[in-house]
Amino acid sequence: MILKPYSQLLKSILLAGSIALSLASIQPVAADGGGTYSGYDANRDGYLDRDEFEPFAQARRKRSASPDIWAFESVDSDTDGRISEQEMVNALIREVAQKQRRNR
């Protein structure tokens, strides 16, 4: 098949698209109707503490084939008791990668 040499590139493009869609689908439940990650950051310190993270995590677990990814301890990879935007992105990437493995 002609696409065979491009299959890895195609997989990478699809992964990037899946991640972008995942990031775009993060909708806060904050009362102010804020944006994505920052919409959950009630005290505007640039991080999500456990209480700020939980509404997001509950919604994500319902839609995820890998709900264990959304445990606070799993996302808080540096164990500082708060979740940075990068840690959130890393969790989304792990979720997409697991979904891709299941779909093979």
Backbone hydrogen bonds, N-H to C=O, Kabsch-Sander energy under -0.5 kcal/mol:
donor,donor_aa,acceptor,acceptor_aa,energy
4,K,1,M,-1.1
6,Y,3,L,-1.3
7,S,4,K,-1.5
10,L,6,Y,-2.8
11,K,7,S,-2.4
12,S,8,Q,-2.2
13,I,9,L,-2.4
14,L,10,L,-2.5
15,L,11,K,-2.5
16,A,12,S,-2.5
17,G,13,I,-2.3
18,S,14,L,-2.5
19,I,15,L,-2.5
20,A,16,A,-2.4
21,L,17,G,-2.4
22,S,18,S,-2.4
23,L,19,I,-2.8
24,A,20,A,-2.3
25,S,21,L,-1.4
26,I,23,L,-1.1
27,Q,25,S,-0.8
33,G,30,A,-1.9
39,G,36,T,-1.2
40,Y,36,T,-0.5
40,Y,37,Y,-1.8
41,D,37,Y,-0.6
41,D,38,S,-0.5
42,A,40,Y,-1.9
44,R,41,D,-1.4
48,L,83,I,-2.3
49,D,47,Y,-0.6
53,F,49,D,-2.5
54,E,50,R,-1.8
56,F,52,E,-0.6
57,A,53,F,-2.6
58,Q,54,E,-2.8
59,A,55,P,-1.7
60,R,56,F,-2.5
61,R,57,A,-2.9
62,K,58,Q,-1.4
63,R,59,A,-0.9
63,R,60,R,-0.6
64,S,60,R,-1.3
69,I,66,S,-1.8
70,W,67,P,-1.4
71,A,68,D,-1.4
74,S,71,A,-0.8
75,V,71,A,-2.0
76,D,72,F,-2.7
77,S,75,V,-2.3
79,T,76,D,-1.5
83,I,48,L,-2.7
84,S,82,R,-0.6
88,M,84,S,-1.8
89,V,85,E,-2.3
90,N,86,Q,-2.7
91,A,87,E,-1.9
92,L,88,M,-2.1
93,I,89,V,-2.4
94,R,90,N,-2.3
95,E,91,A,-2.3
96,V,92,L,-2.3
97,A,93,I,-2.5
98,Q,94,R,-2.4
99,K,95,E,-2.2
100,Q,96,V,-2.4
101,R,97,A,-2.2
102,R,98,Q,-2.1
103,N,99,K,-1.5
104,R,101,R,-1.0
